[in-house]
Amino acid sequence: MTKKFRFGLQGYAPSSAKEWRDTAKKAEDLGYSSFHLADHVIGPGPALTPTGHPVQTVAAIPAMAVAAEATSSIKIGCRVLCVDYRNPVMLAKELATLDFFSDGRLEIGLGAGWLQNEYDAMGIPFDRAGVRLDRMEEVIGLLRASFSDGELDISGTHVHAVGFEAVPKPVNPHPPLMIGGGAQRVLTIAGREADIVSLNFNNSSGRLGPEGIGSSTAELTEQKIQWVKNGAGARFDDIELEIAAYFTVVTPDSEATLGKMAPMFGMTPSTMAEHPHVLIGSVEEICDRLVDRRERFGISYVSFGTSNMEAVAPVVNRLSGT
């Protein structure tokens, strides 16, 4: 079943509170359906530098609250909250509270964590991937139980919530759950549990770079979607597939831009042009490519960085809801 297009915007480093509020409101006014940020904590320094990850200046939960207060209709979320960074019961309460105060506009994004340097810098144990994914599964179970009626009685390996009912309840019984990742097990879990699956790089190396980007070529994205299907079974048609267009350039000369960028990632221009996280070309070319990718992959939900908010607004205007 073909899903209708919708588009998200993701911010990282506002220079002021006013800028963050204004950006969220402008995203809403331009027709974006969601306003997100990531979930990273540490600032500039020797812990972050080798990872290649940009600095995120604001914490996810309060930034989501401020964005919700500045807007009235756009979805507010995080791509994605690391389940290891917070006590699970506190996380569930914070998310329900965000949904409560935003009148049901929360999109919950969860991930198992990947940036080992950040864990080390904060003194959080970086367990092997299997343990981190087990923990994420238990947190998903806690969220579902917390959002439902009745007393919690969960005593798992990673989550303990016993002898109380979770409050507040979300405005909608089950806010949409996004699970993001790029490896087999996390995408299989996402297929089984998520309403939205965020297709991302395989970041098992713990840093951003050509290796992770190379894990998400068109052919490898087809493999990722098969993992989602394996987990989803009969419910696959109910899942929304989301992807971030990390490398977006609106330009009348896509050939020249691809020729410059592709060697930086060890790719040919044609391979990079087909890369699902890349959108380079005119508004018309980008629209055509998005339609083609929806046909090929089923991807209908695309997120952009705030630096491209105005440049891709004509794409958003043309394709949203179609």
Summary of the structure (lengths in Angstrom):
residues: 322
radius of gyration: 19.1
end to end distance: 13.2
largest distance: 62.6
contacts: 1071
relative contact order: 0.14
helix: 46%
strand: 19%
